[in-house]
Amino acid sequence: MNDSQKCTNCLIPEGTTFLDDFFTVANNYQENKANISQVQLNQDGLCNYCFLYQQNYDREIIKAEINEFIQAPQTNPDYQVIVALSGGKDSVSALVVAVKYLNLKVLAFTYDNGFIPSGVIEQAKRICQDLDVDYLVAKKELYKEFQNEYFQNSSGLWEAKTGVDFCRVCSGQIWSQLKALMLEKNIFRVIYGNKTYTKLTPKVSSLKRFYLEQNGFNEEARSINLLFALQISVSEQEHLLQMVGWQDPGLAGYTSNCLIPGFTGYPRSKKIKYEAETGYLEMELRSSAYTRAEAEKLIEANYYRDKSEEITSFFQGIKNI
């Protein structure tokens, strides 16, 4: 596909079909298949998502969100924020920024779904120790849930049964664990390492506001996509990661902490007949995390190819399922 058929800003191909408006996946394909959105280019060569982004982006709003998040009341004398630490490059970068540059009192938290290599967890633990940050890990293996959706056919190829997005199943578990931790520790601010916006309309935002019920009261809570909010580029990330000696585990796919994202897109897209992965990298380019040259290099590296061999090898090493 030549560049004339791609968005001139984010490089996403015209005609790419998604199952919801701003993200590339849906919780349940059968329930959400009516919410189909197709990438269209306008006369200036911009896709509908980039058009909305440019129309609705206001840097002053993002700055106000950052200030609101940082200045929110501290409800725990020991910690100001929880950093959702996956162990990947984005969340580690956000941790460094929160501690070294924003001078926040941080509690780092990892949810281990069973598909995070032990080296990733150990590296996160070491980085937290070096930064003098308290670190909690909660583990709930999702092997059975994975096998309820993915299987190997008679030819040894992996297939999806329903088209459910396993990464959102995992995200639901992370959110459940985070809510419990927020209530337990009385901390109502969460930092994510995302390099993308939380929403495009009515204005582009980096912040989410929500309420958690505690003792009959609704506690106001906030989360922020810190790397996006601060417009931290990939080259700036490299400096942050070098500061703490982060090493890339070299996993397949568009991920640096978990086996699943590099695997599920291919069999899932075959099942649902729509793009399951393409779009997130382009969304990061739209959010100014990458330069065009950096994004083109990653796209050409074919991040969304079949990763079946890696996941097959992983399951052959699992004895307790």
C-alpha positions as CSV (number, residue, x, y, z in Angstrom):
1,M,0.0,0.0,0.0
2,N,1.5,3.3,-1.0
3,D,1.6,6.5,1.1
4,S,-1.2,8.1,-0.8
5,Q,-3.6,5.5,0.7
6,K,-2.4,6.3,4.2
7,C,-3.1,9.1,6.6
8,T,-0.5,11.8,5.9
9,N,-0.2,12.3,9.7
10,C,-0.4,8.9,11.4
11,L,0.2,6.5,8.5
12,I,-2.8,4.4,9.2
13,P,-4.2,2.8,6.0
14,E,-7.4,4.1,4.6
15,G,-10.2,1.5,4.9
16,T,-8.8,-0.1,8.1
17,T,-11.8,-1.3,10.1
18,F,-12.0,-1.0,13.9
19,L,-14.6,-2.2,16.3
20,D,-14.9,1.0,18.3
21,D,-14.2,4.7,17.7
22,F,-10.9,5.5,19.3
23,F,-9.2,2.2,20.1
24,T,-8.5,-0.9,18.0
25,V,-10.3,-3.6,20.0
26,A,-13.5,-4.3,21.8
27,N,-14.4,-6.3,24.9
28,N,-16.7,-8.7,23.1
29,Y,-16.8,-8.9,19.3
30,Q,-20.3,-10.4,19.1
31,E,-21.7,-7.6,21.4
32,N,-19.8,-4.8,19.7
33,K,-19.8,-5.7,16.0
34,A,-22.4,-3.0,15.4
35,N,-19.9,-0.4,16.6
36,I,-17.8,-0.6,13.4
37,S,-15.7,2.4,12.4
38,Q,-13.7,2.6,9.2
39,V,-10.7,4.8,8.6
40,Q,-11.5,7.5,6.0
41,L,-9.3,10.2,4.6
42,N,-10.4,13.7,3.9
43,Q,-9.3,15.9,1.1
44,D,-6.2,16.9,3.0
45,G,-5.2,13.3,3.5
46,L,-6.0,13.2,7.2
47,C,-7.8,10.2,8.7
48,N,-11.0,10.9,10.7
49,Y,-9.0,10.2,14.0
50,C,-6.2,12.7,13.2
51,F,-8.8,15.3,12.1
52,L,-10.6,15.0,15.5
53,Y,-7.3,15.1,17.3
54,Q,-6.1,18.2,15.6
55,Q,-9.5,19.8,15.9
56,N,-9.9,19.1,19.6
57,Y,-6.3,19.3,21.0
58,D,-5.6,22.2,23.3
59,R,-2.3,22.2,25.2
60,E,-3.6,24.5,27.9
61,I,-6.3,21.9,28.7
62,I,-3.6,19.2,29.1
63,K,-1.5,21.5,31.3
64,A,-4.5,22.1,33.5
65,E,-5.1,18.4,33.8
66,I,-1.5,17.8,34.9
67,N,-1.8,20.5,37.5
68,E,-5.1,19.1,38.7
69,F,-3.6,15.7,39.1
70,I,-0.5,16.8,40.9
71,Q,-2.3,19.1,43.3
72,A,-5.1,16.7,44.2
73,P,-5.4,16.2,48.0
74,Q,-3.0,13.7,49.5
75,T,-5.1,11.1,51.4
76,N,-2.3,8.8,52.5
77,P,0.6,10.3,54.5
78,D,3.1,7.9,53.0
79,Y,2.1,8.0,49.3
80,Q,0.7,10.5,46.9
81,V,0.2,8.2,43.9
82,I,0.2,4.7,42.7
83,V,2.2,4.0,39.5
84,A,0.8,1.1,37.5
85,L,4.1,-0.6,36.7
86,S,4.0,-3.3,34.1
87,G,7.7,-3.5,33.9
88,G,7.7,-2.4,30.3
89,K,9.5,0.7,28.9
90,D,6.5,3.0,29.1
91,S,5.5,2.4,32.7
92,V,9.2,2.4,33.8
93,S,9.6,5.8,32.1
94,A,6.5,7.1,33.9
95,L,7.9,5.8,37.2
96,V,11.2,7.7,36.7
97,V,9.4,10.9,35.8
98,A,7.1,10.7,38.8
99,V,10.0,10.1,41.2
100,K,12.8,12.1,39.8
101,Y,11.1,15.0,38.1
102,L,7.7,15.4,39.8
103,N,9.1,14.4,43.2
104,L,6.0,12.4,44.1
105,K,5.8,9.9,46.8
106,V,5.1,6.7,44.9
107,L,3.8,3.2,45.5
108,A,4.5,1.0,42.5
109,F,2.2,-1.8,41.7
110,T,2.4,-4.7,39.2
111,Y,-0.4,-7.1,38.2
112,D,1.2,-10.3,37.0
113,N,-1.1,-12.3,34.8
114,G,1.3,-15.2,34.5
115,F,2.5,-14.2,31.0
116,I,5.0,-11.7,32.3
117,P,8.5,-13.2,32.2
118,S,10.2,-13.4,35.6
119,G,13.1,-11.3,34.4
120,V,10.7,-8.4,33.8
121,I,9.4,-8.6,37.4
122,E,12.9,-8.9,38.8
123,Q,14.0,-5.9,36.8
124,A,11.1,-3.8,38.0
125,K,11.8,-4.8,41.6
126,R,15.5,-3.7,41.2
127,I,14.5,-0.4,39.6
128,C,12.1,0.3,42.5
129,Q,14.8,-0.5,45.0
130,D,17.2,1.9,43.2
131,L,14.6,4.6,43.3
132,D,13.7,3.9,46.9
133,V,10.1,3.2,45.9
134,D,7.9,0.6,47.6
135,Y,6.8,-2.1,45.3
136,L,3.8,-4.5,45.4
137,V,3.1,-7.4,43.0
138,A,-0.3,-9.2,42.8
139,K,-0.4,-12.4,40.8
140,K,-3.4,-14.0,39.3
141,E,-2.6,-16.4,36.5
142,L,-4.9,-16.2,33.5
143,Y,-3.8,-19.5,31.8
144,K,-7.2,-21.0,32.0
145,E,-8.9,-17.9,30.7
146,F,-6.4,-17.9,27.8
147,Q,-7.1,-21.5,27.0
148,N,-10.9,-20.8,27.0
149,E,-10.3,-18.5,24.1
150,Y,-7.2,-19.8,22.1
151,F,-6.5,-23.3,21.0
152,Q,-4.2,-25.2,18.6
153,N,-6.0,-26.8,15.7
154,S,-5.0,-30.2,14.2
155,S,-2.3,-28.5,12.2
156,G,-0.8,-27.0,15.3
157,L,-1.9,-23.5,14.3
158,W,-3.5,-21.2,17.0
159,E,-7.0,-20.1,16.6
160,A,-9.5,-17.9,18.5
161,K,-12.8,-19.3,19.6
162,T,-15.0,-16.2,19.9
163,G,-12.9,-13.1,19.1
164,V,-12.9,-11.7,22.6
165,D,-10.0,-9.3,23.3
166,F,-7.9,-11.1,25.9
167,C,-5.9,-8.0,26.6
168,R,-9.0,-6.3,27.8
169,V,-9.9,-9.3,29.9
170,C,-6.5,-8.7,31.5
171,S,-7.1,-5.0,31.8
172,G,-10.3,-5.7,33.7
173,Q,-8.3,-7.7,36.2
174,I,-5.7,-4.9,36.5
175,W,-8.5,-2.4,37.1
176,S,-10.1,-4.6,39.7
177,Q,-6.8,-5.0,41.6
178,L,-6.0,-1.3,41.3
179,K,-9.4,-0.3,42.7
180,A,-8.9,-2.7,45.7
181,L,-5.5,-1.2,46.3
182,M,-6.6,2.4,46.1
183,L,-9.3,1.7,48.7
184,E,-7.0,-0.4,50.9
185,K,-4.2,2.3,50.9
186,N,-6.4,5.3,50.6
187,I,-4.6,6.6,47.5
188,F,-6.8,8.0,44.8
189,R,-4.3,9.0,42.1
190,V,-3.0,6.5,39.6
191,I,-0.3,7.1,37.0
192,Y,-0.2,5.1,33.7
193,G,2.7,5.1,31.3
194,N,0.6,5.4,28.2
195,K,1.9,7.6,25.3
196,T,-1.7,8.2,24.1
197,Y,-4.7,10.2,24.9
198,T,-7.6,9.0,27.1
199,K,-10.2,10.4,24.7
200,L,-10.6,12.6,21.6
201,T,-13.9,14.3,22.3
202,P,-15.1,16.8,23.3
203,K,-11.5,17.7,23.9
204,V,-8.4,15.6,23.7
205,S,-7.6,14.5,27.3
206,S,-4.9,12.8,29.3
207,L,-7.0,12.5,32.5
208,K,-9.8,10.3,33.8
209,R,-12.0,11.2,36.7
210,F,-14.0,8.5,38.5
211,Y,-15.4,7.6,41.9
212,L,-14.9,4.7,44.3
213,E,-17.3,3.9,47.1
214,Q,-15.8,3.6,50.5
215,N,-17.7,3.5,53.8
216,G,-20.8,4.8,52.1
217,F,-19.0,7.8,50.5
218,N,-17.9,8.3,47.0
219,E,-14.2,9.0,46.9
220,E,-13.1,11.1,43.9
221,A,-10.2,9.5,42.1
222,R,-8.0,10.4,39.1
223,S,-5.7,8.6,36.6
224,I,-3.4,10.2,34.1
225,N,-1.5,9.0,31.0
226,L,1.6,10.7,32.1
227,L,3.9,10.3,29.1
228,F,1.2,11.7,26.8
229,A,0.4,14.5,29.2
230,L,4.0,15.6,29.4
231,Q,4.6,14.9,25.7
232,I,7.6,12.7,26.4
233,S,9.1,11.5,23.1
234,V,10.6,8.1,22.4
235,S,14.1,9.7,22.4
236,E,13.4,11.3,25.8
237,Q,12.2,7.9,27.0
238,E,15.5,6.3,26.0
239,H,17.3,8.8,28.4
240,L,14.9,8.0,31.2
241,L,15.4,4.2,30.8
242,Q,19.2,4.6,30.7
243,M,19.0,6.4,34.0
244,V,17.8,3.3,35.7
245,G,19.5,0.7,33.5
246,W,16.3,-0.8,32.0
247,Q,17.0,-3.7,29.6
248,D,14.6,-4.6,26.9
249,P,13.5,-8.3,27.3
250,G,13.2,-8.6,23.6
251,L,9.7,-10.0,23.4
252,A,7.9,-10.5,20.1
253,G,5.3,-8.0,19.0
254,Y,4.4,-4.5,20.1
255,T,5.2,-5.0,23.8
256,S,8.1,-4.9,26.2
257,N,6.7,-6.7,29.3
258,C,4.1,-9.4,28.4
259,L,3.9,-12.3,25.9
260,I,0.2,-11.9,25.1
261,P,0.0,-8.6,23.1
262,G,2.5,-10.0,20.6
263,F,0.5,-13.1,20.1
264,T,-3.3,-12.6,20.3
265,G,-3.7,-10.1,17.4
266,Y,-3.0,-12.5,14.6
267,P,-5.5,-15.4,15.4
268,R,-8.0,-12.9,16.7
269,S,-8.0,-10.8,13.5
270,K,-8.5,-14.0,11.5
271,K,-11.6,-14.9,13.6
272,I,-13.3,-11.5,13.7
273,K,-12.3,-10.5,10.1
274,Y,-11.4,-7.0,11.4
275,E,-8.1,-5.5,12.4
276,A,-7.3,-6.5,15.9
277,E,-3.9,-4.8,16.5
278,T,-3.1,-2.3,13.7
279,G,-3.8,1.2,15.0
280,Y,-2.2,1.5,18.4
281,L,1.3,2.4,17.1
282,E,-0.4,4.9,14.7
283,M,-2.3,6.3,17.6
284,E,1.0,6.9,19.4
285,L,2.4,8.6,16.3
286,R,-0.7,10.8,16.3
287,S,0.0,11.6,19.9
288,S,3.5,12.9,19.0
289,A,5.4,10.1,20.8
290,Y,7.2,9.1,17.7
291,T,8.7,10.9,14.8
292,R,7.4,9.8,11.4
293,A,10.7,8.1,10.6
294,E,10.6,6.2,14.0
295,A,7.0,5.0,13.3
296,E,7.8,4.0,9.7
297,K,10.7,1.9,11.0
298,L,8.5,0.1,13.5
299,I,5.7,-0.5,11.0
300,E,8.2,-1.9,8.5
301,A,9.4,-4.3,11.2
302,N,6.0,-6.0,11.0
303,Y,5.0,-5.9,14.6
304,Y,1.8,-7.6,13.9
305,R,3.0,-10.8,12.3
306,D,2.2,-14.2,13.5
307,K,3.8,-14.9,16.9
308,S,2.6,-18.4,17.4
309,E,6.0,-20.0,17.8
310,E,6.8,-17.9,20.9
311,I,3.5,-18.6,22.7
312,T,3.7,-22.4,21.8
313,S,7.1,-22.5,23.4
314,F,5.8,-20.8,26.5
315,F,3.0,-23.2,27.0
316,Q,5.3,-26.2,26.5
317,G,7.2,-25.0,29.5
318,I,4.1,-24.7,31.7
319,K,3.4,-27.7,33.9
320,N,0.5,-26.7,36.1
321,I,-2.3,-26.3,33.5
